[in-house]
Amino acid sequence: MVNVNHSTLTDPYLHEPKGVATAQSGSIYVADGAGTGLWKIHHQVIGAYIPFDPVTPSYVHACTTSDTIINPVFSVSYNEGFAASSPARLSYTGTQSISTQITLTLSTRNATSQNRNVIWSIYKNGVLLGGSQTIRTIAPVNWGSITVTGYTVLNQNDYIEVFSRADAACNVDYAAGFLTIVGLPEL
């Protein structure tokens, strides 16, 4: 019997998962349950934030009774597979479908003289993402936080935006915000 080290075998003689010799760095093997599978990028993620400034708020949004896009300048702190553009849009640039968890946290206050009920919503490709709305009564002077979450599958060139509206027109001050999208390979 000939002694052969596994490390010297070439692709046609490798045990599953086949394709390991040409798999992209950072990818994982995803079995299909039929004795084979595919190599996929392990994860795609972006973290983007509104810089913290409670004295002269980083962003002020003129909120109306209709959904309007919030458009702060997002600073990207970490990015694998996305592109940030204006208006505050995060676009998926990867080629494989990913299952994503989206989390948005904001510190806000009402810049006008009366309390207002404000709703924040996550949109995918210009359409409201079901279940991704949060409401909070915001008051003048006092800062408060909200979190909005959503889940969706993203394909190449899909994009995420955040919209808001209020029960009456008002200006909303944003002291800070962080938007995270974490995606794993779609099975």
C-alpha positions in Angstrom: 0.0 0.0 0.0 1.3 3.4 -0.9 1.5 6.1 1.8 0.0 9.4 0.6 -0.4 12.4 2.9 -3.8 14.1 2.6 -2.1 17.4 2.3 -0.6 16.4 -1.0 -3.9 15.3 -2.6 -5.4 17.5 -5.4 -9.0 18.5 -5.7 -10.5 15.4 -7.5 -9.2 13.2 -4.7 -10.1 15.3 -1.7 -12.8 14.1 0.7 -15.9 16.3 0.9 -16.0 19.2 0.9 -14.7 19.3 -2.6 -13.5 22.6 -3.9 -11.5 23.4 -0.8 -8.4 24.0 -3.0 -10.1 27.0 -4.7 -12.5 28.2 -1.9 -12.3 31.9 -1.2 -10.6 32.9 2.1 -13.2 33.3 4.9 -15.8 31.1 3.2 -17.6 28.1 4.8 -18.9 24.9 3.3 -22.7 24.7 3.4 -24.0 21.1 2.9 -27.2 20.7 0.9 -28.3 17.5 2.6 -27.8 15.5 -0.6 -24.2 14.6 -0.1 -22.7 17.8 -1.6 -22.8 21.5 -1.0 -21.4 24.9 -1.8 -18.7 27.3 -0.5 -20.2 30.6 0.7 -18.9 33.7 2.3 -19.2 33.3 6.1 -20.9 36.6 6.8 -21.5 40.1 5.5 -21.8 43.0 7.9 -21.9 46.7 8.2 -21.9 49.1 11.2 -22.7 52.7 10.4 -23.2 55.5 12.9 -24.3 59.1 13.4 -21.5 60.7 15.4 -22.5 61.5 19.0 -23.2 65.2 19.7 -26.0 66.1 22.3 -25.0 69.8 22.4 -25.4 70.7 18.8 -27.2 67.6 17.5 -25.4 65.8 14.6 -28.6 65.7 12.6 -32.0 67.4 12.7 -34.9 65.9 10.7 -38.0 67.9 9.7 -40.5 65.2 10.4 -44.0 65.3 8.8 -47.1 63.1 9.1 -45.9 61.1 6.1 -42.9 58.7 6.1 -39.8 60.6 5.0 -36.3 59.3 4.8 -33.9 60.3 7.6 -30.7 61.4 5.9 -27.9 61.8 8.4 -24.3 61.4 7.3 -23.4 57.9 8.4 -19.9 57.1 9.4 -19.0 53.5 8.6 -17.1 51.8 11.4 -17.0 48.3 9.9 -17.9 47.0 6.5 -17.8 43.7 4.7 -20.1 43.5 1.6 -22.0 46.8 1.7 -21.8 50.3 0.4 -23.0 53.5 2.1 -24.4 56.3 0.1 -26.7 59.4 0.4 -29.5 59.5 1.3 -28.4 57.4 4.3 -28.7 54.2 2.2 -26.8 51.0 2.9 -26.6 48.8 -0.2 -25.6 45.1 -0.2 -22.8 44.5 -2.8 -22.2 40.8 -2.2 -23.2 38.2 -4.8 -24.9 35.5 -2.6 -28.2 35.8 -0.9 -28.0 36.5 2.8 -30.4 36.3 5.8 -30.0 39.5 7.7 -30.8 40.9 11.1 -31.0 44.7 11.1 -30.8 46.8 14.3 -31.1 50.5 14.5 -30.6 52.4 17.8 -31.2 56.2 18.0 -30.9 58.9 20.7 -33.5 61.6 19.9 -35.5 64.5 21.3 -38.2 66.8 20.0 -36.8 70.1 18.9 -40.3 71.8 19.0 -42.3 72.8 22.0 -44.8 69.9 22.3 -44.6 66.2 22.8 -44.9 64.2 19.5 -45.5 60.6 18.8 -42.8 59.6 16.3 -42.6 56.3 14.3 -39.4 55.0 12.8 -39.5 52.3 10.1 -36.9 50.2 8.2 -37.4 50.1 4.4 -35.9 47.6 1.9 -35.7 48.8 -1.7 -38.2 51.6 -1.0 -40.8 49.3 0.6 -41.7 49.1 4.4 -40.1 46.0 5.9 -43.0 44.3 7.8 -42.7 44.3 11.6 -39.9 46.9 11.6 -41.7 49.9 13.1 -41.2 51.4 16.5 -43.1 54.3 18.1 -42.1 56.6 20.9 -43.4 59.8 22.4 -40.5 62.3 22.3 -40.5 65.4 24.4 -38.6 68.7 24.1 -35.4 69.0 26.1 -35.3 65.3 27.2 -33.2 62.8 25.3 -34.5 59.3 24.9 -33.6 56.1 23.0 -35.4 53.8 20.6 -34.5 50.6 18.9 -35.9 49.4 15.6 -35.2 45.8 14.4 -36.0 43.9 11.3 -35.2 40.7 9.5 -35.0 40.1 5.7 -33.1 38.3 3.0 -30.9 40.6 0.9 -29.7 40.0 -2.6 -27.1 41.9 -4.5 -28.0 45.6 -4.9 -30.8 45.5 -2.3 -30.7 48.5 0.0 -31.9 49.5 3.4 -33.1 53.0 4.5 -34.8 54.4 7.6 -37.9 56.5 7.5 -39.8 58.4 10.2 -43.1 60.2 10.6 -44.9 62.0 13.5 -48.5 62.7 14.6 -47.8 66.4 13.8 -44.9 68.2 12.1 -41.9 68.6 14.3 -38.1 68.7 14.1 -36.4 65.7 15.7 -32.8 66.1 17.0 -30.5 63.1 16.7 -27.7 63.0 19.2 -26.5 59.7 18.0 -27.4 56.5 16.1 -26.1 53.2 15.1 -27.3 50.9 12.3 -26.1 47.4 12.0 -26.8 44.8 9.3 -25.5 41.3 9.9 -26.0 38.7 7.2 -25.3 35.0 7.0 -25.4 32.8 3.9 -28.9 31.9 2.8 -29.3 28.1 2.9 
